[in-house]
Amino acid sequence: MGVLLKPTSQMGHWAVEIFTDSARLRRTAPADTAPTTRAPRSARAVPDDVTLPQLDVEKASAECRFGFEIIDLEPVIATLDQVLGDALYCDFIGRVNSDLGRWSHPQTEDGWVTIAGPVVEAATRVHDRTVELRYVHIAELHQALIDFADTRAADDASW
């Protein structure tokens, strides 16, 4: 069980729950944007007798993508700001080394920002989207997103 931090006005629809060594960022959709109907179910069922390959945890990549709408860039940065300023984060990060060089450069496509890196867990549901990140990776993600936002602002100003 984590501690839900009080959101700031800059965080928009984002919130953050902190744990002893990680933080979970959550974007909750406003009630009027949630779909009112369910997606149609596929007529094809997944067979029960499918053999899945063995997962080799030593060779498996822990990298996956974290994505959000481009309009949420500043709120995501504000959410990470809140984590970086929390006493639990500061206490933890003061006792360990950051794990740098793990985040890719953010990419944009069709109004979404995606960035590949060490995401612990990510989930998208009808009413919310969550991503859990280890504290040792948050400062670098924060800096990558700030640099990305600054580059976008400079590009927009040059038009």
Disulfide bonds with the S-S distance in Angstrom:
none
